[in-house]
């Protein structure tokens, strides 16, 4: 393994929260996760982008809730008793923003090791490729590691900040 590739893979090592979204499995750095809550009524926002489901009042703080199914152009899944909201911190160049992401099911907190890392399928043609920082193999399945800081464009973050 080249030195450059080894350094890049070392950045992916650590603890991640894994979850199901549609028919895929994904994971985010555990340090970005603030909390996991059950689905709750979400207040819709008129004329908000399709991927913003609305807002949630969480202990006096208004949190925008993102629908990653819409953001990633995935077919929506009916909510169930295991659907939940993960409150995460995303960062842009200027500051941090708390958002909730709706997920279909929490899988586990996992420790990503070098042996688990796999080459990501060629997503270069996909507009969502920047959202993924890597992939790991767990029990015969591939889980994609999401880059939360790249899920929203700078314009989308600015629009959320203006609204909330």
Secondary structure, DSSP 8 states (H G I E B T S, - for coil): --HHHHHHHHTT-EEEEEEEETTEEEEEEGGGEEEEEE----B--TT--TTEEEEEEETTEEEEEE-HHHHTT-------TT-EEEEEEEE-SS-EEEEEEEESEEEEEEEE-GGGEE-----TTSGGGGGEEEEEEETTEEEEEE-GGGTS-HHHHHHHHHH-
